[in-house]
Amino acid sequence: SDGHDICKDSDGSDIPQDLPGVTARAVGIQVCTGLVRASLAWRAGKSSRCVEELLPLRYLIQNIGGSIAQRDLWNLLLIRATLDSATAAPSTTATACSSCN
């Protein structure tokens, strides 16, 4: 290995993380797209879908930068969407929360 951290692009190919511009692209593909989808789902009143989008991203959001308070907004949205989806469909929320461990 040449010391580069590797992640996967959307097509499955390896992307070295420390090359200029590559990290931003990888983060955009992996995190920002999911955050947009979660936001659109929330706006459409689809709480369960919002949870499905945010749950896998909850530990990756820090990669986009911003302050802790800004990143906390996504965690708060995940909590709120989970609570709202629990009211609508308890089994969906139970499944989502079981993967939190």
Secondary structure per residue as TSV (DSSP state, phi and psi in degrees):
chain	resnum	aa	ss	phi	psi
A	1	S	-	360.0	146.7
A	2	D	-	-94.6	10.2
A	3	G	S	90.5	-3.7
A	4	H	-	-77.9	136.2
A	5	D	-	-77.3	140.1
A	6	I	E	-115.8	138.8
A	7	C	E	-132.0	174.7
A	8	K	E	-103.1	134.6
A	9	D	-	-77.6	173.1
A	10	S	T	-62.3	-24.0
A	11	D	T	-92.3	5.1
A	12	G	S	90.5	-4.9
A	13	S	-	-77.8	153.6
A	14	D	E	-74.1	139.8
A	15	I	E	-125.5	118.5
A	16	P	E	-66.9	130.4
A	17	Q	T	-75.9	-21.7
A	18	D	T	-100.2	12.6
A	19	L	S	-85.3	143.5
A	20	P	T	-56.1	132.1
A	21	G	T	82.8	-22.2
A	22	V	H	-74.8	-41.1
A	23	T	H	-60.2	-45.3
A	24	A	H	-60.5	-40.6
A	25	R	H	-65.4	-44.9
A	26	A	H	-63.8	-42.8
A	27	V	H	-64.4	-42.9
A	28	G	I	-60.2	-43.2
A	29	I	I	-66.9	-47.7
A	30	Q	I	-80.8	-43.8
A	31	V	I	-101.7	-54.5
A	32	C	I	-63.5	-37.5
A	33	T	H	-61.8	-42.9
A	34	G	H	-65.3	-37.5
A	35	L	H	-66.4	-38.2
A	36	V	H	-64.9	-45.2
A	37	R	H	-61.0	-41.5
A	38	A	H	-63.5	-42.5
A	39	S	H	-62.6	-43.4
A	40	L	H	-65.3	-39.7
A	41	A	H	-63.9	-44.7
A	42	W	H	-59.8	-46.3
A	43	R	H	-62.4	-33.7
A	44	A	T	-81.6	0.3
A	45	G	T	79.0	19.5
A	46	K	-	-101.5	76.7
A	47	S	H	-60.6	-43.0
A	48	S	H	-61.6	-40.5
A	49	R	H	-66.9	-38.0
A	50	C	H	-59.5	-44.8
A	51	V	H	-61.9	-44.0
A	52	E	H	-59.3	-35.7
A	53	E	H	-77.5	-40.8
A	54	L	H	-80.1	-33.7
A	55	L	G	-55.1	-48.2
A	56	P	G	-70.3	-13.5
A	57	L	G	-96.6	-6.8
A	58	R	T	-57.1	-28.9
A	59	Y	T	-100.6	-2.0
A	60	L	T	-101.5	-14.8
A	61	I	G	-58.3	-31.8
A	62	Q	G	-60.0	-22.6
A	63	N	G	-67.6	-18.2
A	64	I	G	-86.6	-5.5
A	65	G	-	84.3	-158.4
A	66	G	-	88.7	171.9
A	67	S	-	-77.5	165.6
A	68	I	H	-60.2	-40.6
A	69	A	H	-62.5	-39.9
A	70	Q	H	-66.0	-41.5
A	71	R	H	-69.9	-31.4
A	72	D	H	-61.0	-29.1
A	73	L	H	-58.6	-38.3
A	74	W	H	-67.9	-38.9
A	75	N	H	-65.6	-39.1
A	76	L	H	-65.6	-38.2
A	77	L	H	-64.2	-40.7
A	78	L	H	-61.4	-44.0
A	79	I	H	-62.4	-48.3
A	80	R	H	-62.7	-44.8
A	81	A	H	-63.5	-38.4
A	82	T	H	-63.4	-44.8
A	83	L	H	-63.3	-43.3
A	84	D	H	-65.2	-39.6
A	85	S	H	-73.3	-25.4
A	86	A	H	-66.6	-36.0
A	87	T	H	-67.5	-39.8
A	88	A	H	-79.7	-40.5
A	89	A	-	-150.7	88.0
A	90	P	H	-55.3	-35.3
A	91	S	H	-67.0	-33.8
A	92	T	H	-63.8	-43.7
A	93	T	H	-67.9	-40.0
A	94	A	H	-60.4	-41.2
A	95	T	H	-65.3	-44.1
A	96	A	H	-63.5	-44.4
A	97	C	H	-70.9	-28.2
A	98	S	H	-66.7	-23.8
A	99	S	T	-85.9	-1.3
A	100	C	T	-73.7	-19.0
A	101	N	-	-76.9	360.0
